[in-house]
């Protein structure tokens, strides 16, 4: 019986040629692996255990002011230091942080982290900041991705690159349209090139549309391309921010990560006014206190519950819980008009409909994704 070939047997390329990683097996690009050589390993190659895999792609998104960039920076510095992330084990390695916006604020956040967590004689941290936007959509020969990879080879050197963070996706799009499939495809292609040529996990920080329940902004192919998607939300009533995994391609979706932003004074400016920034601290994941619903909102939720019980459907989508009884938004809207909860004769029935959706989303009584709504 022939022996199972070692993955190294598939290496036949020069060092500067790209390779593809299949689990823990590394093969030359376009090298076919026969069935007998595809081995299973129980050791999942994690960057942050139970959250991010080595060499994967992830998306961290949320509304403005939710704390997503603070969380991304905290994650980046802890990976560079090899420190646990919210109790999860980390595979240490070099990190690059592409700051397409807010460079001055980012420098303050790094200083706040340094003062809070590092001693004065701390060892060198393999963390590299790129304080400018990088066009990750262009595919021409002299595109920014080629210069970025060259800078990584020259400046990161022999240190293993573990994580590359792009903050934000919008600032990496140049003049392209986030909603266009070809532009988003080009972005994903360049991110794939970054991952494959460096072995790093690539994380993009992104925004949400006006309706946060619809998921990340831009073309839907983005959510389909990532291995992990994490939504960050800010509960102003409870004073807690949460990072919730809404997609995990090859793993279980764990509970939310709860954190707070603690303020630190860094000094005074030229006018004597304090300069402040924040750092991330874990928080207890408490159930948020829901605002009390009015009579009309309560009736709208009751109608949705009735529809979900009678005709709710389980929708196979990464952003929808697997057992959520989903109802088409238009069906719910029509039922609210038929029941007199919404008034077709109102001055602006469309605004009335938008308002009741917004109120119930804010109260946490319903959730919406695309054309589907379900009770919470």
N, C-alpha and C positions, 0 to 999 in steps of 0.2 A: 504493500500500500504506500503510495507516495506521501511524503510529509506535507504538512500545511506550510506554505511558504510564509516567510517572515515579511511583514509590511515593508521592511527595508529593501526587499528584493525588487520592489516596484520603483525604486529610485533609480532613474537613469538620466536625469536632467541636470543641466548646469545650475549652480546656486542661484543665478538671477532669473531662472524660469519659474513660473508660478506652479504651485501644487494645489491639490484639493484634499481636504480633510474629511474622512468618513468616520465619524465617531472618534476613536483614538487612533485610527489607521490613517497614515499619510501616504498618498499615492500621487504619481505624476498626473498632471492635467490630461484628461482624455485617455487615461490608462484603464482598461477594462479589468475588473476583478471578478474572477470566476466564483461561483457559489461556495466552493469548498474553502476559499480563502477569506471569506467574510466572517470574522470572529466576533463574538459578543464579549464585552467586558463589563463587569459589575461596577467598575470604577468610572463613574461619570466625570468627565473632565470639566470641572466647574471653575468659574471665575469667582462668583459669590454663590456659595452652596445653596441650592434650592431656589435660586433666583436667576442668575445669569451664567451661561455656559461659556467656556473658552472658545474664542473664535466665532461667536454668534453675532447676531444683530438684534438690537432692542430699541424700543421707543419709550421715552419718558415724556408724558404730555399732561397738560392741564391749563387752566385759565390763568390770565395774568395775576401775579401776586399770590399764587397758591404755594410757592416755595419750591417749585421744581428745579430751578437752577441751583438753589442752596443745597438741595438733596443730591443733585448730580455732582457738585463739587465735593461734598462730603464723601460720597462714594468713591470719587476719583482719588482723593488724598488717602483714603483708607486702603484702597487697592495698592497704591504706590508704597505705602508703609507696611502692607501685609497685616493690617489690623482687621478684626472682625467688623462686619457691617450689620448692625442691629442683631448681634449674637450669631450671625452666620459666618462660617469659615470662609477665608479668602485665599486665592492663589496670588501671591505677590508678584508684581512686575511693574515695568515702567508704564507711565500714563501720559498721553498728550491730550490737552484740553484746548479745542479750537473755539475761542471766544469771539463770535461774530458781532457781539454787541455788549455794551456795559462793561468795557474792560476796566475802567477805574473802579467800579463797584466790585468787580471780581477780585482785584488786588486787595481791596479792603477785607473781603470775605476770607481770603487766604491768610491775611494777617490776623484776623480774629481766630481762625482755626489754630494758627501757630501759637498764639498767646494762650489759648485755652488748653491745648492738648500736648504741645511739644515743649520739652525743656530747652534751655538756652544752648546746651551742648548737644542738641539732637544731631543725629547722623544726616548725611546728605539724602534728600528725598528724590527718587527718580520720577519727578513730576515736571512736565514741560508745558508751558503756556504759549499758545500761538494767538497773540492779541489782535487778530484781524479776521475778516470774513474770507472764506475760501469758497470758490465756485465749484460745487460738486455736481453740477449738471452737465457742464461742457464735456464733450468727448473728443475734441480735436487733439492733435498730437502734442501741442504745447499747453494742454489744459492744466488747471491748478492741481489736479490729482497727481500728475506726474511730478510736479515740483514739491508737493507735500511728501510723497514717497521718497524723493531724493533727500529732503530735509531730515526725514526720519532716519534714513540710512546713515547720513553724515553726523547727526547730532545725538541720536539715541544710541547709535553704535551697537556694541555687542550685547547690551542689556535687552532682555526679552521684553518686547512691547506687549502688555497685557490688555490695555484698554485705550480706546480712542473715542473721545466725546466731542460731538458736534453741537454747539449751543449758539444759535438755534438752527433748525432745519430751514426756516424761512430765509435766514441770512446766508445760507449756502446755496440758494436757488438763483442768484444773479437776477436777471430780468425774466426768468422763466415763470410759468404758471403752475402753482402747486396742484391745481385741479386737472391739469392735462396729463393724460396717461403716458405720453412719450417723455415728458419732462420728469415725471416721477420714476419712470423706468430707467432713465439715464442716471438719476440720483442713486437708485438702488444698485445699478450696475457699478458705479464708482465706489460706493460703499463696499460692495462685494470685492472689488479689486483691492481696496484698502485692507480688508480682512484677510484675503487670500495671500497677499504678498507680505503681510507682517505677522499673521497669526493672531492679531488682536481682536478682542470683542469690540464692536462698533456700536455706540449708543448715541441716538439723536434725541435732542431735547426739542419739543414741538408744542404748538399751541392747539387750542380747540376752537371750533366756530362759535357763533353767538349762542347756539344751543349746545351746551357741553355734552348732553346726553347722546349726541350724534357721533361721539368719538373724536379721534384726531382730525385736524383740518386737512384738506387736500384730497387727492385721488385715493380711492379705496385700495388700490394695489399696494400702498405703503403698509397698511395693517396686515395684508396678506403676506408680505415679504418678511416681516420681522419674526424672530423666534419668541420674543417676549415683549409684551406691551404693558406698561405700567401707567395708570392714571393717578395724578396727584390732585387732591381736593383740599380745600380749607374750610373747616367748620368754624365760622366766626363766633357762633354762640358758645360752643364748647372750648374754643381756643386751641383746637387740635388740627393738625394737618395729617392726612393719611395718604399713603401710596398703596394703591390696590392693583394687584396683578389681574388684568382682564384677559390676557392671552398668554399661554405657556405651551409652546408647540409640542414639546416632548416631556412634559412633567405635570405634576399636580399644581393647581392654583392654590397657594397658601393664603393665610389670613392677611389682613392689611398691616402695613408698617405705619405706626403712629409716631409722630415727632412734633417737636416745638422748635421755634426759632428764638434763641436767647440773644438779647441785645448786649453788645459790649462797646464801651467807649474806647476809642483808639488814640485820642488826643484832641487837640484844639486846632482849628484853622487859623488863618491870618487875622480873622476878626475876633478870635477868642471863643467862637462857637464850637461845641463838641462835634467831633467826627465819630460816627457810630457805624457798626455793621452787626451782623448776626452770625451765629454758628448753630449747627443742628444738634439737638439733644433728643433722645428717645422720650416718648410719652406713653401713658397708659391708653390703650385703645378703648375708649369709653363710647358707648352708644350715644350718638348725638341726640340732643333734645329737639324733638320736632315741634315746629310752631303749631299752635292750635288751629284746626281747620274751621272755616266758617260753614254755614249751613249749605251753601251752594257747592263748595268744594267737597264737603262730606257726601253730598248726593252724587257728585260726579265720580268719586271713588267707588261708591256703592254700585253705581251703574257699571263701572269697569269690572268690578269683582263679579257681577252677574254675568257679563259677557265672557269673562275669562273662564268661569265655571261651565258655561254652556258651549262655548266654541273656541276656547283658548288652544293655541298650538305651540308645540315645542319647536323652536327654530334653531337649527344648527349654525351657530355663529359664535366666534370667539368673544364678542362683546356682550353676548346675551347668556345669562345663567342657563345651564342645561335643562332645568326643570321649570323654567318660568313659563306660565300660561300666557302666551302673547296674543294680542288682539290688534288687528289692523287699525291704524290711527283714524282712517276715514270712517270705519265702522263705529268706533267710539264717538267720534264727532257727530255722526248722524243720529246716534242713539241719544246723545245729550240734547240735540235739537228736538227730537221726537218727544222726549220726556219733559220738555219745557225748561230744562236746566240752562240751556242756551236759547236765546230769543232771536229768531230769524228776522224779526221786525226791529231789532235794535238799530241804533244809528250806525254802528260799525260792527256787525257780527263777527267779522274776521279778527278784529282786535280783541273782541270778547273771548273768542276761542283761544287765541294766543296767550291771553292773560291767565285763563284758567289752567292751561298747560304749565305755564311758568310758575304759578303759585304752587301747584301740586309737585312739580319737580323740586322747587326750593324746599318744600316741606318734607321731601323724601317719601311722599306717599305713592309716587309712581316713578317708573323709569322708562326712558324712550331711547330707541336706537333705530335710525332710519325710519321706516314706515311702521315700526312695531312699538307697542306700548304694553306694559305689564304692571300689575299692582305690586307694591313692596310691603 
